[in-house]
Amino acid sequence: MSKSGRIAAAAVLLCGIWFALAPAQAQEPTTEPAPSTQAPDSSSPRTPSRTNTAPSDTPVPEAGDSRVSVLTLAAVARSGKPEFRTTTLLCAPKEAGTHPEPADACAELEAAGGDFAELTAEPAACPMIYEPVSLVVVGLWDSRPVTYQHDFANWCVMANAAEHVYKF
């Protein structure tokens, strides 16, 4: 992958992390009051209103909950048919995200201590076709920064390198 390709992938990942964490910054929706027919008071500056646009099923950290695990996984095919896949995985304080199996993937990562290099799965048959796929993971695990990069021979090999985490 070229340097500009890596930079673009990193930017996409960071945007995904920001999007995943954004709901925690606006816990209660606020709305702007109805417009008034009176002239605005020039002595007090008007503050812009904030609206929480997060989906209602997005977990919001509870007060006193210091453990945060939020990850963005992105994979891109480096040859053959261009393909890019990305998913978010929130494991703490609650399991959620766009990953198809968040609870199972979080449990698998918990068992590996959050170390992607320790993930394993039962051997599976994959075609012996070399169409490399680069996986990049960026985020927080137990409130600590995580970055991980690995190249797989093809999509099948990546999906079968772990029981649940890479199946997105």
N, C-alpha and C positions, 0 to 999 in steps of 0.2 A: 504494500500500500504506500502511495506517495506521501510526502510530508504534508501537502495540502489536504489530502484525503484523511490523514490522521487528525489534522487540526479540525476539519469539518466534522468528523465523527465525535471528537471530544466536545465540540460546541453543542452538537445535538444531545449528547449525554448530559452535559451540564444543564441545558435547558430542561431536560426531563427531570433532573433532580430538583431544580428550582420549582418546576410545576408540581412535583410531588410534595414538596415542603411548603408551598404557598398557602394551602388551607390552614396550616398551623399558625400562620401569622394573623389571620382574620377569623377568630373563633366565633364571633357573633355577627350576623349580618346587620348592617346598618343601612338605612335608607335616607335619602334626602327629604327634608320636610316639603310639604306642598308649597308651591310658589306663593308668595305673599303679594298683596296689592300695594303694600307700603314700600317706600323707597328704602334701600338697604342702609343700615347704620354704618356710616363711614368710619366710626371710631373703633370698631372691632373688625379685624380682618376675617374674611369668610374662609373657612377651611373646607377643602374638598371632601365630599362624602366617599365612603368606601362601601363596596358591595361585595359580599362573599359569593363568588360564582362557582365555588367548589360543589361537586355533586354531593347529595346528602349522604351517600354511602362511603364517602372518603373519610378515613379515620382522622380524628383530631386529637393530638396528645392531651392527656388529662393533666391537671395541675399536679406538680410533684413527680411526674413520670419523666425520669431523666434518660431512660434507655431508648435510643432511636436507631432503627435499622431500616434504611431505605436505599435501594439499589436500582440503577438503570443498567440493563443489559442490552447491548447492541451487537449485531452480527452482520457482516457484509461479505457477499461473495466476491472474490478477487479475480475470478475468471469465468468464462462461460456467460450464462444469462445473468445480467445485473440483478441483484436482489439485496434488499436491506430489511432487516427485521429488528425491532426494538420492543422492549417491555420494561415496565417498572415493577418492582417487588418491594412491598412494605412489609416488614416482619415485626417491628415493634414500634409503637405500643400494641398494634393489632395487625393481623394478616390482611393484606389487601393489595391493590395495584392492578395493573392490566395483565399480569401474568395469568395464564389459564388455570394454574393450580397453585395459588399462593400459599395455602396452608401446608401442603405437602412439600413445596419447594423450601419454605422457611424451616420446616422440621428437618429437612435434609441438610440445609446449611448449618442449622444449630448443632446437629450431630457432628458436622465437620469443623465446628468451632469457627465458622465464618470463613474458612480457608478454602477457596475455590480449587486449589491444587490438590486438596484431599478428597474431593468428590469422586465417587466411583459408582459403577453400575455393573449389572450382569452383562457379560459379553452378548452382543447382538450381531446379526449378519447385516453387513452394509456392502453396497457395490464397491468394487475396487476401482473407482473412477476418481482421479485427482482433479477436483474442482475446489481449491482452497477457500476456506471461510475463516475470517478473522473475527474473534469475539473480544469485545472490550467491556469491562464492568467497572463502573465508577459509582461511588456512593459512600454511605456510612454503614458500618456494622458495629453494633453496640456503641454507637456514638463516636467511633473511630473511623477516620478516612480509609477507604478501600479502593484500590485500583488493581485490576487484573487484566491481562491480555494473553490470549492463546490462539494459535492457528490450528485448525482442524482440516483433515483431508477433504471433507465434504459435509453437507448438511446432516446426513445420516449419522456420521461419526460424531458430530457435535451433539446431536440430540441424544445419542446413546452413551455419552461420556458421563452422564449423571442420570439418576432415576427420574427426577422431576425438574430440576433447575433449568436445564438447557432446552426443555421442550416448550418452545414458544414460537 
